[in-house]
Amino acid sequence: MAQPLTLLFIHGAWHSRDCWSSVILALEKHGYRCLAPQVEFCGSETPVGSLAGSLSQIQSIITDETRNGRNVVLINHSFGGAVGCSAVKGFTEKDPSRLNDDNSGRVIGIIQLCAFMPPSKTSQYDVLRPILDSGACFHYAGPDGWELCKSDADLNDLFYNDLPLAVADSWKDRLLKQSTGCFTDRENIYAGWMDVPVCYIVTTQDHAIPVQFQEVLVAAAKKAGASITSKILEAGHSPFLSRVDETVNLVLEAVGEF
């Protein structure tokens, strides 16, 4: 009998776990156990200086699931890709060092939804360095440990360009504070995308991570030796809001291929 499966959803920067609600509701109807923590890298009361706490959160969940004999697939969005991929270290067939015993579940795959996937010891700022240096990046490090968005940044266009304006406004109003220290952390970044099969969902109408940049990420992972396939979704940066059915179908396809 196949081991039961848990889908673990990791949100992106500035976002809350609530963004996954519609997708999770649909996937639960297919019988999947779905978990979506609010990860420490954003929404904390005070800024945090690294990803250590975020990884501990995610790894605690993976530990609980695998010890109960459940396999895990991570679904990571945007910056959550760097965090979720880092968290799988030691929970895979390639590296089972954190698994309880031979009967444990394990992480069997990662779904990257328009998500970053940096090499080990490479921070988000390292990945974005050319854009940061050119002044084209929509965010910057503030003086108090929070990552700030430029005053002229159109967050509706960046994050929600394929949603009705009123809906986009409502989600923009729910955005949370983002810790800069998590963008500059190199020490805790691990290329977990090298350890398990990866499905990368490319969002072709994305204004936050343009399709060309996503294609570069996929090509770099393939060149590094990752087992990665890609699927195309005609959507903006938040398809879990704008293209729920299509996102669910692609997740189901990817899970079936792991």
Rosetta blueprint (number, residue, H / E / L):
1 M L
2 A L
3 Q L
4 P L
5 L E
6 T E
7 L E
8 L E
9 F E
10 I E
11 H L
12 G L
13 A L
14 W L
15 H L
16 S L
17 R H
18 D H
19 C H
20 W H
21 S H
22 S H
23 V H
24 I H
25 L H
26 A H
27 L H
28 E H
29 K L
30 H L
31 G L
32 Y L
33 R E
34 C E
35 L E
36 A L
37 P L
38 Q L
39 V L
40 E L
41 F L
42 C E
43 G L
44 S L
45 E L
46 T L
47 P L
48 V L
49 G L
50 S L
51 L L
52 A H
53 G H
54 S H
55 L H
56 S H
57 Q H
58 I H
59 Q H
60 S H
61 I H
62 I H
63 T H
64 D H
65 E H
66 T H
67 R H
68 N L
69 G L
70 R L
71 N E
72 V E
73 V E
74 L E
75 I E
76 N E
77 H E
78 S L
79 F L
80 G H
81 G H
82 A H
83 V H
84 G H
85 C H
86 S H
87 A H
88 V L
89 K L
90 G L
91 F L
92 T L
93 E L
94 K L
95 D L
96 P L
97 S L
98 R L
99 L L
100 N L
101 D L
102 D L
103 N L
104 S L
105 G L
106 R L
107 V E
108 I E
109 G E
110 I E
111 I E
112 Q E
113 L E
114 C L
115 A L
116 F L
117 M L
118 P L
119 P L
120 S L
121 K L
122 T L
123 S L
124 Q H
125 Y H
126 D H
127 V H
128 L H
129 R H
130 P H
131 I H
132 L H
133 D H
134 S H
135 G L
136 A L
137 C L
138 F L
139 H E
140 Y E
141 A E
142 G L
143 P L
144 D L
145 G L
146 W E
147 E E
148 L E
149 C E
150 K L
151 S L
152 D L
153 A L
154 D L
155 L H
156 N H
157 D H
158 L H
159 F H
160 Y H
161 N L
162 D L
163 L L
164 P L
165 L H
166 A H
167 V H
168 A H
169 D H
170 S H
171 W H
172 K H
173 D L
174 R L
175 L L
176 L L
177 K L
178 Q E
179 S E
180 T H
181 G H
182 C H
183 F H
184 T H
185 D L
186 R L
187 E L
188 N L
189 I L
190 Y L
191 A L
192 G H
193 W H
194 M H
195 D L
196 V L
197 P L
198 V E
199 C E
200 Y E
201 I E
202 V E
203 T E
204 T L
205 Q L
206 D L
207 H L
208 A L
209 I L
210 P L
211 V H
212 Q H
213 F H
214 Q H
215 E H
216 V H
217 L H
218 V H
219 A H
220 A H
221 A H
222 K H
223 K H
224 A H
225 G L
226 A L
227 S L
228 I E
229 T E
230 S E
231 K E
232 I E
233 L E
234 E L
235 A L
236 G L
237 H L
238 S L
239 P H
240 F H
241 L H
242 S H
243 R L
244 V H
245 D H
246 E H
247 T H
248 V H
249 N H
250 L H
251 V H
252 L H
253 E H
254 A H
255 V H
256 G H
257 E H
258 F L
